[in-house]
């Protein structure tokens, strides 16, 4: 992991790996040094915590993003060792793995001087123009009926997680950064049904990739749904920026495999429904145009009498009026249905906002209850033990607003039990509210997509009607 990080975040310069013994402390120390951009002092304090990130214009430029360093530290500690880090911004970083080693138990192993000189230090020079952004070979060709998913993430472990989670339902194509993703989209190969996009990547960030897809290339949510995944904090701000950039959906890392599958299933079903509606509209209006084309007479005939000509013209006018009325009725019905979906969408968005506000309130209650538990524990610890011959304290009602424990140990312990029960209740409520927020987001997405599909169908109908009514050629 340390070598991979060094290679990933060193654009030019060198990466050096060395090892040394410390017989006095019975330690073996292994250094992995690079000449990358280094790590800021504030980030060093939390570098080994899981899912911690350092901010640098949304791009991944330093170590300590994701789970790699956290897992590496855990492994080192399981061996009785540790990992240290030293870094200077603009100069590079050195990660040192310290492992306990009993040098008295070498069992006769020897190291020749020339071997030590050759193997104790390894240095790899890194060219400034690395071959980054080149698509990987061996993309699985289309097979079966499973939809194709394009997974865009610069971390191999995250890519493995996506494949293990979705491999049974989707064919996965990997792209390790934004440039690889665009190269695949422009390659002429099978177009993906969905894109899973990380936020923090070298080069183009996830936000830049989805803005390019939506704004510059004009690719809609139906043509290519984009689900963004990130552990970037703060989560609320990241989610808002993802949706503003053009993401179809957003999920926080680490994510639930079941929830991710459910969301992708909803997106896939909506996409199929919209495409089916668009194809149906095209076929319906092709048939209508064909029915309105004049048919050539089977054979030359004498012109009908004036009375028959007048009756034929009346029949045609009646048929045209009936078709125009049918088209107007269809448009009116679609507009009404669209307005109903938009009203449902607004109600769903309001319910989502209320659920999110309720979730924040519950989180605040939980924090206050935790603080009260800490105070109750402190009060219980400092309360004097009851004297054996002293009368039992009288029972009293403990309200949630009571803060004075006095010296009554029983009252403090009762208060502590009350707060713990309240905390368990809040945790259950928070879990239920988060599930409700997720359901509301899925429903809002579904309503939005249905309303957009109807809008597209109405535009298509009006364009065809205008071109036909104007007498222009219809292709």
C-alpha positions as a Markdown table, in Angstrom:
| # | Residue | x | y | z |
|---|---|---|---|---|
| 1 | Unk | 0.0 | 0.0 | 0.0 |
| 2 | Unk | 2.8 | 2.4 | 0.8 |
| 3 | Unk | 4.6 | 1.7 | -2.4 |
| 4 | Unk | 1.4 | 2.1 | -4.4 |
| 5 | Unk | 0.6 | 5.4 | -2.8 |
| 6 | Unk | 4.1 | 6.7 | -3.5 |
| 7 | Unk | 3.9 | 5.7 | -7.2 |
| 8 | Unk | 0.4 | 7.2 | -7.5 |
| 9 | Unk | 1.1 | 10.6 | -6.0 |
| 10 | Unk | 4.7 | 11.2 | -7.3 |
| 11 | Unk | 4.5 | 12.9 | -10.6 |
| 12 | Unk | 8.2 | 13.4 | -11.1 |
| 13 | Unk | 11.4 | 12.6 | -9.1 |
| 14 | Unk | 12.0 | 9.3 | -7.4 |
| 15 | Unk | 10.7 | 6.7 | -5.0 |
| 16 | Unk | 13.1 | 5.1 | -2.6 |
| 17 | Unk | 12.7 | 2.0 | -0.5 |
| 18 | Unk | 15.3 | 1.1 | 2.2 |
| 19 | Unk | 15.5 | -1.1 | 5.3 |
| 20 | Unk | 17.7 | -1.0 | 8.4 |
| 21 | Unk | 18.2 | -2.8 | 11.7 |
| 22 | Unk | 18.0 | -1.3 | 15.2 |
| 23 | Unk | 19.5 | -4.0 | 17.5 |
| 24 | Unk | 19.2 | -1.9 | 20.6 |
| 25 | Unk | 15.4 | -1.7 | 20.3 |
| 26 | Unk | 15.1 | -5.1 | 18.4 |
| 27 | Unk | 13.3 | -3.3 | 15.6 |
| 28 | Unk | 13.4 | -3.6 | 11.8 |
| 29 | Unk | 12.6 | -0.3 | 10.0 |
| 30 | Unk | 11.5 | -0.1 | 6.4 |
| 31 | Unk | 11.3 | 3.4 | 4.7 |
| 32 | Unk | 9.2 | 4.3 | 1.7 |
| 33 | Unk | 10.2 | 7.8 | 0.5 |
| 34 | Unk | 9.0 | 9.8 | -2.4 |
| 35 | Unk | 9.4 | 13.3 | -3.9 |
| 36 | Unk | 5.7 | 14.0 | -4.2 |
| 37 | Unk | 3.9 | 17.1 | -3.1 |
| 38 | Unk | 3.9 | 16.1 | 0.6 |
| 39 | Unk | 1.2 | 16.3 | 3.2 |
| 40 | Unk | -0.1 | 19.3 | 5.1 |
| 41 | Unk | 0.5 | 19.3 | 8.9 |
| 42 | Unk | -3.2 | 19.3 | 9.7 |
| 43 | Unk | -3.7 | 16.2 | 7.5 |
| 44 | Unk | -0.9 | 14.4 | 9.2 |
| 45 | Unk | -2.8 | 14.3 | 12.5 |
| 46 | Unk | -5.6 | 12.2 | 10.9 |
| 47 | Unk | -3.7 | 10.4 | 8.1 |
| 48 | Unk | -4.2 | 6.9 | 9.5 |
| 49 | Unk | -7.9 | 7.3 | 10.3 |
| 50 | Unk | -10.3 | 5.5 | 8.0 |
| 51 | Unk | -11.9 | 7.6 | 5.2 |
| 52 | Unk | -9.9 | 10.7 | 5.9 |
| 53 | Unk | -9.1 | 13.1 | 3.0 |
| 54 | Unk | -6.9 | 16.1 | 2.5 |
| 55 | Unk | -8.4 | 19.0 | 0.6 |
| 56 | Unk | -6.7 | 20.1 | -2.7 |
| 57 | Unk | -9.2 | 21.5 | -5.1 |
| 58 | Unk | -11.2 | 18.3 | -5.0 |
| 59 | Unk | -8.4 | 16.2 | -6.5 |
| 60 | Unk | -6.7 | 13.3 | -4.8 |
| 61 | Unk | -3.1 | 14.5 | -4.3 |
| 62 | Unk | -1.9 | 13.1 | -1.0 |
| 63 | Unk | -1.9 | 9.8 | 0.9 |
| 64 | Unk | -4.4 | 8.9 | 3.5 |
| 65 | Unk | -7.6 | 8.9 | 1.4 |
| 66 | Unk | -9.7 | 5.8 | 1.8 |
| 67 | Unk | -8.9 | 2.8 | 3.9 |
| 68 | Unk | -5.4 | 1.8 | 2.8 |
| 69 | Unk | -3.3 | 3.5 | 5.4 |
| 70 | Unk | -5.8 | 2.7 | 8.2 |
| 71 | Unk | -5.6 | -1.0 | 7.3 |
| 72 | Unk | -1.8 | -0.9 | 6.9 |
| 73 | Unk | -1.5 | 0.6 | 10.4 |
| 74 | Unk | -3.8 | -2.0 | 11.8 |
| 75 | Unk | -1.7 | -4.8 | 10.3 |
| 76 | Unk | 1.5 | -3.2 | 11.7 |
| 77 | Unk | 0.0 | -3.0 | 15.2 |
| 78 | Unk | -1.2 | -6.6 | 15.1 |
| 79 | Unk | 2.5 | -7.5 | 14.6 |
| 80 | Unk | 3.4 | -5.3 | 17.6 |
| 81 | Unk | 4.8 | -2.5 | 15.4 |
| 82 | Unk | 3.6 | 0.8 | 14.0 |
| 83 | Unk | 3.9 | 3.1 | 11.0 |
| 84 | Unk | 5.4 | 6.6 | 11.3 |
| 85 | Unk | 5.2 | 9.4 | 8.7 |
| 86 | Unk | 7.3 | 12.5 | 8.1 |
| 87 | Unk | 6.4 | 14.9 | 5.3 |
| 88 | Unk | 7.1 | 18.4 | 4.0 |
| 89 | Unk | 4.9 | 20.2 | 1.5 |
| 90 | Unk | 6.6 | 20.5 | -1.8 |
| 91 | Unk | 9.4 | 18.1 | -0.9 |
| 92 | Unk | 7.8 | 14.7 | -0.4 |
| 93 | Unk | 6.9 | 12.1 | 2.3 |
| 94 | Unk | 8.6 | 9.2 | 4.1 |
| 95 | Unk | 6.5 | 6.4 | 5.7 |
| 96 | Unk | 8.4 | 4.1 | 8.1 |
| 97 | Unk | 7.2 | 0.7 | 9.0 |
| 98 | Unk | 8.6 | -0.4 | 12.4 |
| 99 | Unk | 8.4 | -4.1 | 13.2 |
| 100 | Unk | 9.8 | -6.0 | 16.3 |
| 101 | Unk | 12.5 | -8.4 | 15.3 |
| 102 | Unk | 14.7 | -10.7 | 17.5 |
| 103 | Unk | 18.0 | -10.5 | 15.8 |
| 104 | Unk | 19.5 | -13.2 | 18.0 |
| 105 | Unk | 17.3 | -15.9 | 16.3 |
| 106 | Unk | 18.6 | -15.6 | 12.8 |
| 107 | Unk | 19.1 | -19.3 | 12.7 |
| 108 | Unk | 22.5 | -19.0 | 10.9 |
| 109 | Unk | 21.3 | -16.7 | 8.1 |
| 110 | Unk | 24.1 | -14.4 | 6.7 |
| 111 | Unk | 24.0 | -11.5 | 4.4 |
| 112 | Unk | 27.0 | -10.8 | 2.2 |
| 113 | Unk | 28.3 | -7.3 | 1.9 |
| 114 | Unk | 27.6 | -7.1 | -1.9 |
| 115 | Unk | 24.0 | -8.4 | -1.3 |
| 116 | Unk | 23.5 | -5.7 | 1.4 |
| 117 | Unk | 24.8 | -3.0 | -0.9 |
| 118 | Unk | 22.5 | -4.2 | -3.7 |
| 119 | Unk | 19.4 | -4.9 | -1.7 |
| 120 | Unk | 19.3 | -2.7 | 1.3 |
| 121 | Unk | 18.2 | 0.3 | -0.9 |
| 122 | Unk | 16.1 | 0.4 | -4.0 |
| 123 | Unk | 15.4 | 3.5 | -6.0 |
| 124 | Unk | 13.0 | 4.0 | -8.9 |
| 125 | Unk | 13.1 | 7.2 | -10.9 |
| 126 | Unk | 9.7 | 8.5 | -12.0 |
| 127 | Unk | 9.4 | 10.4 | -15.3 |
| 128 | Unk | 7.3 | 13.5 | -15.4 |
| 129 | Unk | 5.4 | 12.2 | -18.5 |
| 130 | Unk | 4.0 | 9.1 | -17.1 |
| 131 | Unk | 1.6 | 7.0 | -19.1 |
| 132 | Unk | -1.4 | 7.8 | -16.9 |
| 133 | Unk | -4.9 | 7.8 | -18.3 |
| 134 | Unk | -4.3 | 4.9 | -20.8 |
| 135 | Unk | -7.3 | 2.5 | -20.8 |
| 136 | Unk | -6.6 | -1.0 | -19.6 |
| 137 | Unk | -6.8 | -3.9 | -22.1 |
| 138 | Unk | -8.9 | -7.0 | -21.8 |
| 139 | Unk | -12.3 | -5.3 | -21.5 |
| 140 | Unk | -14.9 | -8.1 | -21.4 |
| 141 | Unk | -17.0 | -8.2 | -24.6 |
| 142 | Unk | -20.8 | -8.0 | -24.5 |
| 143 | Unk | -22.3 | -11.3 | -23.5 |
| 144 | Unk | -25.7 | -12.3 | -22.1 |
| 145 | Unk | -28.4 | -9.8 | -21.2 |
| 146 | Unk | -26.7 | -8.2 | -18.2 |
| 147 | Unk | -26.4 | -4.4 | -18.6 |
| 148 | Unk | -22.9 | -2.8 | -18.8 |
| 149 | Unk | -21.7 | -0.6 | -16.0 |
| 150 | Unk | -18.6 | 1.7 | -16.3 |
| 151 | Unk | -16.8 | 2.0 | -13.0 |
| 152 | Unk | -14.6 | 5.1 | -12.7 |
| 153 | Unk | -12.3 | 5.0 | -9.6 |
| 154 | Unk | -8.5 | 5.3 | -9.2 |
| 155 | Unk | -8.3 | 2.7 | -6.4 |
| 156 | Unk | -8.0 | -0.9 | -7.4 |
| 157 | Unk | -9.5 | -2.1 | -4.1 |
| 158 | Unk | -12.6 | 0.0 | -4.7 |
| 159 | Unk | -12.9 | -1.4 | -8.2 |
| 160 | Unk | -12.7 | -4.9 | -6.7 |
| 161 | Unk | -15.5 | -4.1 | -4.2 |
| 162 | Unk | -17.7 | -2.8 | -7.1 |
| 163 | Unk | -17.1 | -6.0 | -9.1 |
| 164 | Unk | -17.8 | -8.3 | -6.2 |
| 165 | Unk | -20.9 | -6.3 | -5.3 |
| 166 | Unk | -22.4 | -5.9 | -8.8 |
| 167 | Unk | -20.7 | -8.6 | -10.9 |
| 168 | Unk | -23.6 | -11.0 | -10.7 |
| 169 | Unk | -26.0 | -8.4 | -12.2 |
| 170 | Unk | -23.8 | -6.1 | -14.3 |
| 171 | Unk | -20.9 | -6.5 | -16.7 |
| 172 | Unk | -18.2 | -4.1 | -15.2 |
| 173 | Unk | -15.7 | -2.1 | -17.3 |
| 174 | Unk | -13.0 | -0.3 | -15.3 |
| 175 | Unk | -11.7 | 3.2 | -15.9 |
| 176 | Unk | -9.0 | 4.4 | -13.4 |
| 177 | Unk | -9.6 | 8.2 | -14.0 |
| 178 | Unk | -11.8 | 10.6 | -15.9 |
| 179 | Unk | -9.7 | 10.6 | -19.0 |
| 180 | Unk | -10.0 | 6.8 | -19.3 |
| 181 | Unk | -13.7 | 7.1 | -18.9 |
| 182 | Unk | -14.0 | 9.6 | -21.8 |
| 183 | Unk | -11.7 | 7.5 | -23.9 |
| 184 | Unk | -14.0 | 4.5 | -23.4 |
| 185 | Unk | -17.2 | 6.5 | -24.2 |
| 186 | Unk | -15.5 | 7.8 | -27.4 |
| 187 | Unk | -14.1 | 4.4 | -28.4 |
| 188 | Unk | -17.3 | 3.2 | -30.2 |
| 189 | Unk | -17.6 | 0.1 | -28.0 |
| 190 | Unk | -20.8 | -0.9 | -26.3 |
| 191 | Unk | -22.3 | 2.1 | -24.5 |
| 192 | Unk | -22.7 | 1.6 | -20.7 |
| 193 | Unk | -26.1 | 1.5 | -19.1 |
| 194 | Unk | -24.8 | 3.3 | -16.0 |
| 195 | Unk | -21.7 | 5.0 | -14.7 |
| 196 | Unk | -20.4 | 4.6 | -11.1 |
| 197 | Unk | -18.1 | 7.6 | -10.5 |
| 198 | Unk | -15.7 | 8.4 | -7.7 |
| 199 | Unk | -15.3 | 12.1 | -6.6 |
| 200 | Unk | -11.7 | 12.3 | -5.5 |
| 201 | Unk | -9.4 | 11.3 | -8.4 |
| 202 | Unk | -6.1 | 12.6 | -9.9 |
| 203 | Unk | -6.5 | 14.8 | -12.9 |
| 204 | Unk | -10.2 | 15.3 | -13.6 |
| 205 | Unk | -12.4 | 15.1 | -10.5 |
| 206 | Unk | -15.7 | 13.4 | -10.5 |
| 207 | Unk | -17.5 | 16.8 | -10.5 |
| 208 | Unk | -15.6 | 17.8 | -13.6 |
| 209 | Unk | -16.4 | 14.5 | -15.4 |
| 210 | Unk | -20.1 | 14.7 | -14.8 |
| 211 | Unk | -20.2 | 18.4 | -15.8 |
| 212 | Unk | -18.5 | 17.5 | -19.0 |
| 213 | Unk | -21.0 | 14.7 | -19.6 |
| 214 | Unk | -24.1 | 16.8 | -18.9 |
| 215 | Unk | -23.2 | 20.3 | -20.1 |
| 216 | Unk | -20.7 | 20.0 | -22.9 |
| 217 | Unk | -21.7 | 16.6 | -24.3 |
| 218 | Unk | -25.4 | 17.0 | -23.7 |
| 219 | Unk | -25.8 | 13.4 | -22.4 |
| 220 | Unk | -29.0 | 13.2 | -20.4 |
| 221 | Unk | -29.8 | 11.2 | -17.3 |
| 222 | Unk | -31.7 | 8.7 | -19.4 |
| 223 | Unk | -28.9 | 8.2 | -21.9 |
| 224 | Unk | -26.3 | 7.7 | -19.2 |
| 225 | Unk | -27.2 | 7.7 | -15.5 |
| 226 | Unk | -24.3 | 8.7 | -13.2 |
| 227 | Unk | -24.1 | 7.5 | -9.6 |
| 228 | Unk | -21.4 | 9.3 | -7.6 |
| 229 | Unk | -19.7 | 7.5 | -4.7 |
| 230 | Unk | -17.4 | 9.3 | -2.2 |
| 231 | Unk | -16.1 | 9.3 | 1.3 |
| 232 | Unk | -15.3 | 13.1 | 1.0 |
| 233 | Unk | -16.4 | 15.2 | 3.9 |
| 234 | Unk | -18.5 | 17.1 | 4.7 |
| 235 | Unk | -21.0 | 14.6 | 3.2 |
| 236 | Unk | -23.9 | 17.0 | 2.8 |
| 237 | Unk | -21.8 | 19.6 | 0.9 |
| 238 | Unk | -20.4 | 16.8 | -1.3 |
| 239 | Unk | -23.8 | 15.4 | -2.1 |
| 240 | Unk | -25.2 | 18.9 | -3.0 |
| 241 | Unk | -22.2 | 19.6 | -5.3 |
| 242 | Unk | -22.7 | 16.2 | -6.9 |
| 243 | Unk | -26.3 | 16.8 | -7.7 |
| 244 | Unk | -25.6 | 20.4 | -8.9 |
| 245 | Unk | -22.9 | 19.0 | -11.2 |
| 246 | Unk | -25.4 | 16.6 | -12.9 |
| 247 | Unk | -25.2 | 13.4 | -10.9 |
| 248 | Unk | -28.3 | 11.1 | -11.1 |
| 249 | Unk | -27.7 | 9.8 | -7.6 |
| 250 | Unk | -25.1 | 10.0 | -4.8 |
| 251 | Unk | -24.0 | 7.5 | -2.1 |
| 252 | Unk | -21.6 | 7.8 | 0.8 |
| 253 | Unk | -18.7 | 5.5 | 1.2 |
| 254 | Unk | -18.7 | 3.0 | 2.8 |
| 255 | Unk | -22.0 | 2.1 | 1.2 |
| 256 | Unk | -24.5 | -0.7 | 1.8 |
| 257 | Unk | -24.3 | -3.3 | -1.0 |
| 258 | Unk | -28.1 | -3.9 | -0.9 |
| 259 | Unk | -29.0 | -0.2 | -1.0 |
| 260 | Unk | -26.6 | 0.3 | -3.9 |
| 261 | Unk | -28.2 | -2.6 | -5.8 |
| 262 | Unk | -31.7 | -1.3 | -5.1 |
| 263 | Unk | -30.9 | 2.2 | -6.3 |
| 264 | Unk | -29.3 | 0.9 | -9.5 |
| 265 | Unk | -32.3 | -1.3 | -10.1 |
| 266 | Unk | -34.6 | 1.7 | -9.8 |
| 267 | Unk | -32.5 | 3.8 | -12.2 |
| 268 | Unk | -32.3 | 0.9 | -14.7 |
| 269 | Unk | -36.1 | 0.4 | -14.6 |
| 270 | Unk | -36.8 | 4.1 | -15.0 |
| 271 | Unk | -34.3 | 4.2 | -17.9 |
| 272 | Unk | -36.0 | 1.3 | -19.7 |
| 273 | Unk | -39.5 | 2.8 | -19.1 |
| 274 | Unk | -38.5 | 6.2 | -20.6 |
| 275 | Unk | -36.8 | 4.5 | -23.6 |
| 276 | Unk | -39.9 | 2.4 | -24.2 |
| 277 | Unk | -42.1 | 5.5 | -24.0 |
| 278 | Unk | -39.9 | 7.3 | -26.5 |
| 279 | Unk | -39.9 | 4.4 | -29.0 |
| 280 | Unk | -43.7 | 4.0 | -28.6 |
| 281 | Unk | -44.2 | 7.7 | -29.3 |
| 282 | Unk | -42.0 | 7.5 | -32.5 |
| 283 | Unk | -43.8 | 4.4 | -33.8 |
| 284 | Unk | -47.3 | 5.9 | -33.0 |
| 285 | Unk | -46.6 | 9.1 | -34.9 |
| 286 | Unk | -44.9 | 7.3 | -37.8 |
| 287 | Unk | -48.1 | 5.2 | -38.2 |
| 288 | Unk | -50.3 | 8.4 | -37.9 |
| 289 | Unk | -48.3 | 10.1 | -40.7 |
| 290 | Unk | -48.5 | 7.1 | -42.9 |
| 291 | Unk | -52.3 | 7.0 | -42.5 |
| 292 | Unk | -52.5 | 10.6 | -43.6 |
| 293 | Unk | -50.5 | 10.2 | -46.8 |
| 294 | Unk | -52.7 | 10.3 | -50.0 |
| 295 | Unk | -52.9 | 7.0 | -51.7 |
| 296 | Unk | -52.4 | 6.8 | -55.5 |
| 297 | Unk | -55.4 | 5.6 | -57.5 |
| 298 | Unk | -55.2 | 2.0 | -58.7 |
| 299 | Unk | -56.1 | 3.0 | -62.2 |
| 300 | Unk | -56.9 | 6.2 | -64.2 |
| 301 | Unk | -60.6 | 7.1 | -63.8 |
| 302 | Unk | -63.0 | 9.8 | -64.8 |
| 303 | Unk | -63.3 | 12.6 | -62.2 |
| 304 | Unk | -66.3 | 12.0 | -59.9 |
| 305 | Unk | -69.4 | 14.2 | -60.3 |
| 306 | Unk | -69.4 | 17.5 | -58.4 |
| 307 | Unk | -71.7 | 16.2 | -55.7 |
| 308 | Unk | -69.4 | 13.3 | -54.9 |
| 309 | Unk | -66.4 | 15.6 | -54.9 |
| 310 | Unk | -68.1 | 17.8 | -52.4 |
| 311 | Unk | -69.0 | 14.8 | -50.2 |
| 312 | Unk | -65.4 | 13.5 | -50.4 |
| 313 | Unk | -64.0 | 16.9 | -49.3 |
| 314 | Unk | -66.5 | 17.0 | -46.4 |
| 315 | Unk | -65.4 | 13.5 | -45.3 |
| 316 | Unk | -61.7 | 14.6 | -45.4 |
| 317 | Unk | -62.4 | 17.7 | -43.4 |
| 318 | Unk | -64.2 | 15.6 | -40.8 |
| 319 | Unk | -61.4 | 13.1 | -40.7 |
| 320 | Unk | -58.8 | 16.0 | -40.3 |
| 321 | Unk | -60.9 | 17.6 | -37.6 |
| 322 | Unk | -61.2 | 14.3 | -35.8 |
| 323 | Unk | -57.4 | 13.7 | -36.0 |
| 324 | Unk | -56.7 | 17.2 | -34.8 |
| 325 | Unk | -59.1 | 16.8 | -31.9 |
| 326 | Unk | -57.5 | 13.5 | -31.0 |
| 327 | Unk | -54.0 | 15.0 | -31.1 |
| 328 | Unk | -55.2 | 17.9 | -28.9 |
| 329 | Unk | -56.8 | 15.5 | -26.5 |
| 330 | Unk | -53.6 | 13.5 | -26.3 |
| 331 | Unk | -51.5 | 16.6 | -25.7 |
| 332 | Unk | -53.9 | 17.8 | -23.0 |
| 333 | Unk | -53.8 | 14.3 | -21.3 |
| 334 | Unk | -50.0 | 14.3 | -21.4 |
| 335 | Unk | -49.8 | 17.8 | -20.0 |
| 336 | Unk | -52.2 | 16.9 | -17.2 |
| 337 | Unk | -50.2 | 13.8 | -16.4 |
| 338 | Unk | -47.0 | 15.8 | -16.4 |
| 339 | Unk | -48.4 | 18.4 | -14.1 |
| 340 | Unk | -49.5 | 15.6 | -11.7 |
| 341 | Unk | -46.0 | 14.1 | -11.6 |
| 342 | Unk | -44.5 | 17.6 | -10.9 |
| 343 | Unk | -46.9 | 18.1 | -8.0 |
| 344 | Unk | -46.0 | 14.7 | -6.7 |
| 345 | Unk | -42.3 | 15.5 | -7.1 |
| 346 | Unk | -42.7 | 18.8 | -5.1 |
| 347 | Unk | -44.5 | 16.9 | -2.4 |
| 348 | Unk | -41.8 | 14.3 | -2.4 |
| 349 | Unk | -39.1 | 16.9 | -2.2 |
| 350 | Unk | -40.9 | 18.6 | 0.7 |
| 351 | Unk | -41.2 | 15.3 | 2.5 |
| 352 | Unk | -37.5 | 14.7 | 1.9 |
| 353 | Unk | -36.5 | 18.1 | 3.3 |
| 354 | Unk | -38.7 | 17.5 | 6.4 |
| 355 | Unk | -37.2 | 14.0 | 6.8 |
| 356 | Unk | -33.7 | 15.5 | 6.5 |
| 357 | Unk | -34.5 | 18.2 | 9.1 |
| 358 | Unk | -36.0 | 15.6 | 11.5 |
| 359 | Unk | -32.8 | 13.5 | 11.0 |
| 360 | Unk | -30.7 | 16.5 | 12.0 |
| 361 | Unk | -32.8 | 17.1 | 15.0 |
| 362 | Unk | -32.5 | 13.5 | 16.1 |
| 363 | Unk | -28.7 | 13.6 | 15.7 |
| 364 | Unk | -28.6 | 16.7 | 17.8 |
| 365 | Unk | -30.7 | 15.0 | 20.5 |
| 366 | Unk | -28.4 | 12.0 | 20.4 |
| 367 | Unk | -25.4 | 14.2 | 20.9 |
| 368 | Unk | -27.0 | 16.0 | 23.9 |
| 369 | Unk | -28.0 | 12.6 | 25.4 |
| 370 | Unk | -24.4 | 11.4 | 25.0 |
| 371 | Unk | -23.2 | 14.5 | 26.9 |
| 372 | Unk | -25.8 | 13.8 | 29.6 |
| 373 | Unk | -24.6 | 10.2 | 29.9 |
| 374 | Unk | -21.0 | 11.4 | 30.4 |
| 375 | Unk | -22.2 | 13.8 | 33.1 |
| 376 | Unk | -24.2 | 11.0 | 34.7 |
| 377 | Unk | -21.3 | 8.7 | 34.7 |
| 378 | Unk | -19.1 | 11.3 | 36.3 |
| 379 | Unk | -21.8 | 12.0 | 38.9 |
| 380 | Unk | -22.1 | 8.3 | 39.7 |
| 381 | Unk | -18.4 | 7.9 | 40.1 |
| 382 | Unk | -18.1 | 10.9 | 42.4 |
| 383 | Unk | -21.2 | 10.1 | 44.5 |
| 384 | Unk | -20.5 | 8.7 | 48.0 |
| 385 | Unk | -21.4 | 5.1 | 48.7 |
| 386 | Unk | -24.5 | 4.6 | 50.8 |
| 387 | Unk | -24.1 | 3.8 | 54.5 |
| 388 | Unk | -25.4 | 0.4 | 55.5 |
| 389 | Unk | -27.6 | 1.7 | 58.3 |
| 390 | Unk | -28.8 | 4.8 | 56.4 |
| 391 | Unk | -32.5 | 4.8 | 55.2 |
| 392 | Unk | -33.1 | 4.1 | 51.6 |
| 393 | Unk | -33.5 | 7.3 | 49.4 |
| 394 | Unk | -37.0 | 8.2 | 48.5 |
| 395 | Unk | -38.0 | 7.5 | 44.9 |
| 396 | Unk | -38.4 | 10.5 | 42.6 |
| 397 | Unk | -39.3 | 11.2 | 39.0 |
| 398 | Unk | -36.2 | 11.8 | 36.8 |
| 399 | Unk | -37.1 | 14.2 | 34.0 |
| 400 | Unk | -34.9 | 14.6 | 30.9 |
| 401 | Unk | -34.1 | 18.2 | 31.9 |
| 402 | Unk | -32.8 | 17.4 | 35.4 |
| 403 | Unk | -29.0 | 17.9 | 35.8 |
| 404 | Unk | -28.5 | 17.9 | 39.5 |
| 405 | Unk | -27.5 | 14.4 | 40.8 |
| 406 | Unk | -26.5 | 15.5 | 44.3 |
| 407 | Unk | -24.7 | 12.9 | 46.3 |
| 408 | Unk | -27.4 | 10.2 | 45.8 |
| 409 | Unk | -25.7 | 7.3 | 44.0 |
| 410 | Unk | -28.9 | 5.5 | 43.3 |
| 411 | Unk | -30.4 | 8.5 | 41.7 |
| 412 | Unk | -27.3 | 9.0 | 39.5 |
| 413 | Unk | -27.4 | 5.4 | 38.4 |
| 414 | Unk | -31.1 | 5.6 | 37.6 |
| 415 | Unk | -30.5 | 8.8 | 35.6 |
| 416 | Unk | -27.7 | 7.0 | 33.7 |
| 417 | Unk | -30.0 | 4.1 | 32.9 |
| 418 | Unk | -32.7 | 6.5 | 31.7 |
| 419 | Unk | -30.3 | 8.3 | 29.4 |
| 420 | Unk | -29.0 | 5.1 | 27.9 |
| 421 | Unk | -32.5 | 4.0 | 27.1 |
| 422 | Unk | -33.2 | 7.4 | 25.5 |
| 423 | Unk | -30.0 | 7.0 | 23.5 |
| 424 | Unk | -31.0 | 3.6 | 22.2 |
| 425 | Unk | -34.4 | 5.0 | 21.2 |
| 426 | Unk | -32.8 | 7.9 | 19.3 |
| 427 | Unk | -30.4 | 5.5 | 17.5 |
| 428 | Unk | -33.4 | 3.5 | 16.3 |
| 429 | Unk | -35.2 | 6.6 | 15.2 |
| 430 | Unk | -32.1 | 7.9 | 13.3 |
| 431 | Unk | -31.8 | 4.5 | 11.5 |
| 432 | Unk | -35.4 | 4.6 | 10.5 |
| 433 | Unk | -35.2 | 8.3 | 9.4 |
| 434 | Unk | -32.1 | 7.6 | 7.3 |
| 435 | Unk | -33.9 | 4.8 | 5.5 |
| 436 | Unk | -36.9 | 7.1 | 4.9 |
| 437 | Unk | -34.6 | 9.8 | 3.5 |
| 438 | Unk | -33.1 | 7.2 | 1.1 |
| 439 | Unk | -36.6 | 6.0 | 0.0 |
| 440 | Unk | -37.7 | 9.6 | -0.6 |
| 441 | Unk | -34.6 | 10.3 | -2.8 |
| 442 | Unk | -35.4 | 7.2 | -4.9 |
| 443 | Unk | -39.1 | 8.3 | -5.2 |
| 444 | Unk | -38.2 | 11.9 | -6.1 |
| 445 | Unk | -35.8 | 10.6 | -8.8 |
| 446 | Unk | -38.5 | 8.4 | -10.2 |
| 447 | Unk | -41.1 | 11.2 | -10.4 |
| 448 | Unk | -38.5 | 13.6 | -11.9 |
| 449 | Unk | -37.6 | 11.2 | -14.6 |
| 450 | Unk | -41.3 | 10.5 | -15.5 |
| 451 | Unk | -42.0 | 14.2 | -15.7 |
| 452 | Unk | -38.9 | 14.8 | -17.9 |
| 453 | Unk | -40.0 | 11.9 | -20.2 |
| 454 | Unk | -43.4 | 13.4 | -20.7 |
| 455 | Unk | -41.8 | 16.8 | -21.5 |
| 456 | Unk | -39.6 | 15.2 | -24.1 |
| 457 | Unk | -42.6 | 13.4 | -25.6 |
| 458 | Unk | -44.7 | 16.6 | -25.8 |
| 459 | Unk | -41.8 | 18.5 | -27.5 |
| 460 | Unk | -41.5 | 15.6 | -30.0 |
| 461 | Unk | -45.3 | 15.7 | -30.7 |
| 462 | Unk | -45.4 | 19.4 | -31.2 |
| 463 | Unk | -42.4 | 19.4 | -33.5 |
| 464 | Unk | -43.9 | 16.7 | -35.7 |
| 465 | Unk | -47.3 | 18.5 | -35.7 |
| 466 | Unk | -45.7 | 21.8 | -36.6 |
| 467 | Unk | -43.7 | 20.3 | -39.5 |
| 468 | Unk | -46.7 | 18.4 | -40.9 |
| 469 | Unk | -49.1 | 21.4 | -40.6 |
| 470 | Unk | -46.6 | 23.6 | -42.3 |
| 471 | Unk | -46.4 | 21.4 | -45.4 |
| 472 | Unk | -42.7 | 20.6 | -45.1 |
| 473 | Unk | -41.2 | 17.3 | -45.8 |
| 474 | Unk | -41.3 | 14.9 | -42.9 |
| 475 | Unk | -38.3 | 12.5 | -42.5 |
